[in-house]
């Protein structure tokens, strides 16, 4: 008869995969990161993210004012892309992670497979969340070489970066095995 091995080196007797111990308090850590992201989301949308200046003067732009400016200028594709990356994706991540954490505590009205798919979507879109930050950085870099205009990042972009990082950490902190746990009575 074999001696039991430690969990870190144990393998599943059925599929021979390495067994990994569950992280302690993953739901609590995920909730903490989610709350931090929500707190940073307010100044990220209220404070200017970029200051542009040119021959006609300068102006600060928030995320929403930038979307409206592009929309009015006829650049609907850029306005839609910024809306998707800056408003829809973070809001969707907050909503889905909040639902997963709530359903873990209360017992879920959703199917486990649906919850698992939602988690995978949040994890997948997390990598594209920095798109706005990249757009501001590229715009700032490109306009620095122009004689007629400049663009400088502002404090709002720092808060938006914090939102992105916090939501990515919230998704990574959440143990997806919680989706498959038995429902609580």
C-alpha positions, 0 to 999 in steps of 0.5 A: 500500500502506497503512502499518501502524497502531499496535495502539491504533488498529487495527481488525479487517479482518473485523468492523471492531472496535477491537483492544485490546492484552492487559493484561500479566500479567493472570493473575498480577494476578488470582491476587494479588487472589484470594489477597488475598481468600482471606486476608481471607475468614478474619477476615471470617467469624471476627470480628464484623460487627455489635454489636447491643444492646437492652433485654436486653443486647448481642451481637456477631454473625459472619456465620455466627452471624447466619445461624443466629440468623435461621434459629432465629427463623424468618426463613428467607428472610433467613437464606438471602439472607445465606448466599447473599450471604456464603458461597455467592457468595464461595466460588463466586467463589474456586472459579471464578476458581481453576479458570480460573487453574489451567486456564489454566496446565495446559491445561483439562479443561473446554471453552472455552465452559464456561470463558467462561460461568463467567467471565461468571457470576463477573463478573455476580455481582460486583456483588451481592457487597456485599449483606451490607455494605448489609444491615449498613449499613441495619440500623445506620442503622435501629436508630440511630433506635430508642430500644430498640436500636442496631447498630454495625458491627464489624471483620469487615465491613471484612474482608468489604468487602476480600473483595468488592473483592479478588474483584471486582478479581480478576475484572476483572484476569483477561483473558477471552481467556485462556479461548480461548488454545490449550491448552498441551502 
